Structure formats: structure tokens, C-alpha cells
Amino acid sequence: MAAFFALAAFVQVNDPDAELWVMVYTIPAVLTLLVGFNPLVTGNIIWKSVSAIHIFFCALWAVGLAYYFLLHTQQNILHEEEGRELSGLVIITAWMSLCRSSSKNPVGGRIQLATAIVIALFPFILWVYVYINKEMRSSWPTHCKTVI
């Protein structure tokens, strides 16, 4: 997931609000990388604070985008810029929440492990699907088509 978040931050470079989205994805990339090096870091007060603040703002932003998306949607969620942004925020919130909950049980149970695998594979599968489906990308703005 650290690799996914880093790649997601990288592909934001030509977005009109790139600075914002690079930070939105870089924070969980770094936090996840720290968990990869030391799973017990999730018990650290600094790690917990940064992740809690990031989860809060991503969840709040996701709720706002979901409301906007419900009122103004005209196509599939992945066809709309706000839908793709919403998907990213939901992935961040779900993953970081899972990482935070691992501090209570660093080894993790089967359900937590299965959830982690699904969350980790979902964005990569989605990315491959979108990459293969050229018709889906045809209506996207230029900045969404030209990074990869």
C-alpha cells in the first residue's frame, strides 16, 4: 500500500490542484512505510496523532464529495473526477483505519488480514481495469490521461 500511495501521489503532478493531492497521498505512503519497517509504530503517539488527523480530514472530505457526487452525478463514479477523488479518499481512510486498529493486535486476526489483502489489492485491480478500458478514459480531462 505504501507503493500504491506513493504512485498515486506521483500521478498527481499534472493535476490542477496537485499540491493538495500529492500531500493527501504522501502522508499515508509515509505512515504505511513506517508500519512496514516496524508494525509496532502504530502505538507511537506521533504516528497515531498524524494518522487520526489525516483519517478525520479524508473522511470529512469524502462525505462532502459523496454528497456532491450524489447531487451532480451524470455517469459512472470512475467517469467523474469527484468520484475518482472520493474513491481515493475512501481507500486512504479504510487503510489507515486498518493500520490504526492493528496497534491493538499487531499480529492481526484472519478477518483483519483478509480485509488488509482486499484493501491492498483493490486499488491495483481498479487501476489495471481503468488502464485497459480505454473507452472509460475517453471522457476524462487531459490531466487524467497523460501521466501514465
Buried (B, 14 or more C-beta within 10 A) or exposed (E): BBEBBBBBBBBBEEBEEBEEBBEBBBBBBBBBBBBEEEBEBBBBEEBBEBBEEBBEBBBEBBEEBBEBBEEEEEEEEBBBBBBBBBBBBBBBBBBBBBBBEBBEEEEBEEEBEEBBEEBBEBBEEBBEEBEEEEEBBEEBEEBBEEEE
